[in-house]
Amino acid sequence: MATTDQGETPLIYGQNLRESVLKRMALMEAHRDDEPLGRPA
């Protein structure tokens, strides 16, 4: 994972990499059994 001290994007993390990854893992765990939204017709 790319990191920088210049700012963040969805693909480049800042100095809070650990917190961002832990938050993302918690969100994935919380929504593991959610039904997919699907595509609008």
C-alpha positions in Angstrom: 0.0 0.0 0.0 1.3 3.4 -0.9 1.6 6.0 1.8 2.4 9.8 1.8 2.4 12.8 4.1 0.9 15.0 1.3 -2.7 13.9 1.6 -4.9 10.9 0.9 -6.8 9.4 -2.0 -8.7 6.1 -2.2 -5.5 4.4 -3.3 -2.9 6.3 -1.3 -3.0 6.5 2.5 -1.6 9.1 4.8 0.1 8.7 8.2 -3.1 7.1 9.6 -2.7 3.9 7.5 -3.1 1.6 10.5 -6.4 3.3 11.6 -7.7 3.3 8.0 -7.1 -0.4 7.5 -8.6 -1.3 10.9 -11.7 0.8 10.1 -12.1 -0.8 6.7 -11.8 -4.3 8.1 -14.4 -3.5 10.8 -16.8 -2.2 8.1 -16.3 -5.3 5.9 -16.9 -7.5 8.9 -20.0 -5.6 9.9 -21.5 -5.9 6.4 -20.3 -9.4 5.5 -23.8 -10.9 5.2 -25.4 -7.9 3.5 -27.2 -8.6 0.3 -25.7 -7.1 -2.8 -27.5 -4.0 -4.1 -27.4 -5.2 -7.7 -27.5 -3.0 -10.8 -30.5 -0.8 -11.7 -32.4 -1.9 -14.7 
